Amino acid sequence: MVVDEWTQADVDRIFHALADATRRDIVRRTLTTEASVSELARAYDMSFAAVQKHVAVLEGAGLVTKRSRGRERIVRGDAAQIARARSLLAQLEELWRSRFSRLDDVLATPRPDEHP
């Protein structure tokens, strides 16, 4: 099960990173094409340093990678890590659907003191 392959800290980093709309947008942008941090910073109404911090959070979660190209830092979304995160969410969804299904069964079972 995919959930077992992740530590709680891994899961926390992924969800924390994706909890912010700017970071989700950076991931979206860099999955289709790589971009320098400077290019990314021009797309947002915030400082270069703020975008750098967003990229650092995403990099810490493994959602993007960063490499040097001369003086620039090039950011690229990590499709494999996104796929792992999607698989984690699917596993969690299945877990909760199973729990709700069992709860439905319990609620549908008449109690001994009830009349059918």
RODO-2510 file (C-alpha; in nm, 4 decimals, decimal comma):
residues 116
     n   res          X          Y          Z
     1     m     0,0000     0,0000     0,0000
     2     v     0,1386     0,3393    -0,0995
     3     v     0,0453     0,5012     0,2302
     4     d     0,2909     0,2678     0,4050
     5     e     0,5784     0,3895     0,1834
     6     w     0,5507     0,7436     0,3183
     7     t     0,6587     0,8647     0,6576
     8     q     0,4229     1,0988     0,8384
     9     a     0,6786     1,3752     0,7827
    10     d     0,6708     1,3065     0,4047
    11     v     0,2920     1,3294     0,3984
    12     d     0,2961     1,6475     0,6054
    13     r     0,5519     1,8102     0,3712
    14     i     0,3487     1,7197     0,0605
    15     f     0,0191     1,8505     0,1986
    16     h     0,1819     2,1606     0,3457
    17     a     0,3493     2,2379     0,0131
    18     l     0,0276     2,1914    -0,1837
    19     a    -0,1854     2,3854     0,0653
    20     d    -0,0773     2,7167    -0,0861
    21     a    -0,2285     2,8373    -0,4159
    22     t     0,0961     2,9984    -0,5342
    23     r     0,2899     2,6771    -0,4773
    24     r     0,0245     2,4738    -0,6606
    25     d     0,0536     2,7177    -0,9504
    26     i     0,4333     2,6915    -0,9530
    27     v     0,4033     2,3123    -0,9706
    28     r     0,1500     2,3419    -1,2533
    29     r     0,3726     2,5805    -1,4487
    30     t     0,6889     2,3769    -1,4045
    31     l     0,5346     2,0432    -1,4928
    32     t     0,4828     2,1599    -1,8509
    33     t     0,8056     2,3555    -1,8907
    34     e     1,0980     2,4402    -1,6700
    35     a     1,1393     2,7996    -1,5595
    36     s     1,3966     3,0058    -1,3774
    37     v     1,3079     3,1386    -1,0352
    38     s     1,3291     3,4879    -1,1885
    39     e     1,0733     3,3949    -1,4566
    40     l     0,8449     3,2518    -1,1917
    41     a     0,8820     3,5623    -0,9755
    42     r     0,7634     3,7853    -1,2609
    43     a     0,4364     3,5900    -1,2729
    44     y     0,3382     3,6760    -0,9157
    45     d     0,2666     3,9930    -0,7232
    46     m     0,5309     3,9202    -0,4607
    47     s     0,9009     3,9617    -0,4096
    48     f     1,1662     3,7420    -0,5650
    49     a     1,2604     3,6254    -0,2137
    50     a     0,9006     3,5165    -0,1461
    51     v     0,8940     3,3098    -0,4659
    52     q     1,2312     3,1595    -0,3703
    53     k     1,0801     3,0521    -0,0382
    54     h     0,7821     2,8934    -0,2144
    55     v     1,0181     2,7048    -0,4453
    56     a     1,2235     2,5907    -0,1434
    57     v     0,9096     2,4478     0,0226
    58     l     0,8202     2,2638    -0,2984
    59     e     1,1750     2,1366    -0,3355
    60     g     1,1742     2,0163     0,0252
    61     a     0,8600     1,8166    -0,0504
    62     g     1,0190     1,6736    -0,3640
    63     l     0,7542     1,8285    -0,5882
    64     v     1,0076     2,0284    -0,7899
    65     t     1,3775     2,0027    -0,8574
    66     k     1,6163     2,2919    -0,8961
    67     r     1,9382     2,3012    -1,0974
    68     s     2,1881     2,5678    -1,1833
    69     r     2,2251     2,7098    -1,5331
    70     g     2,4908     2,9738    -1,5092
    71     r     2,3669     3,2257    -1,2547
    72     e     2,0065     3,1122    -1,2842
    73     r     1,8261     2,8479    -1,0815
    74     i     1,6006     2,6418    -1,3052
    75     v     1,2892     2,4828    -1,1543
    76     r     1,1187     2,1767    -1,2970
    77     g     0,8161     1,9945    -1,1581
    78     d     0,8791     1,6341    -1,0601
    79     a     0,6079     1,4345    -1,2354
    80     a     0,7064     1,1129    -1,0558
    81     q     0,6588     1,2719    -0,7136
    82     i     0,3268     1,4216    -0,8237
    83     a     0,2197     1,0736    -0,9349
    84     r     0,3217     0,9339    -0,5955
    85     a     0,1196     1,2066    -0,4211
    86     r    -0,1800     1,1315    -0,6440
    87     s    -0,1460     0,7627    -0,5583
    88     l    -0,1322     0,8504    -0,1889
    89     l    -0,4539     1,0498    -0,2212
    90     a    -0,6210     0,7619    -0,4058
    91     q    -0,5178     0,5222    -0,1290
    92     l    -0,6521     0,7570     0,1371
    93     e    -0,9753     0,8007    -0,0578
    94     e    -1,0201     0,4237    -0,0796
    95     l    -0,9514     0,3897     0,2933
    96     w    -1,2200     0,6464     0,3795
    97     r    -1,4709     0,5063     0,1295
    98     s    -1,4254     0,1655     0,2902
    99     r    -1,4814     0,3125     0,6356
   100     f    -1,7961     0,4935     0,5247
   101     s    -1,9233     0,1769     0,3600
   102     r    -1,8766    -0,0155     0,6848
   103     l    -2,0489     0,2649     0,8748
   104     d    -2,3415     0,2481     0,6295
   105     d    -2,3653    -0,1258     0,6978
   106     v    -2,3657    -0,0710     1,0736
   107     l    -2,6314     0,1982     1,0497
   108     a    -2,8473    -0,0186     0,8221
   109     t    -2,8406    -0,3136     1,0623
   110     p    -3,1447    -0,3073     1,2930
   111     r    -3,0647    -0,2933     1,6616
   112     p    -3,1992    -0,5822     1,8720
   113     d    -3,4503    -0,3526     2,0445
   114     e    -3,5860    -0,2201     1,7106
   115     h    -3,8765    -0,3739     1,5260
   116     p    -3,8260    -0,4265     1,1509
***
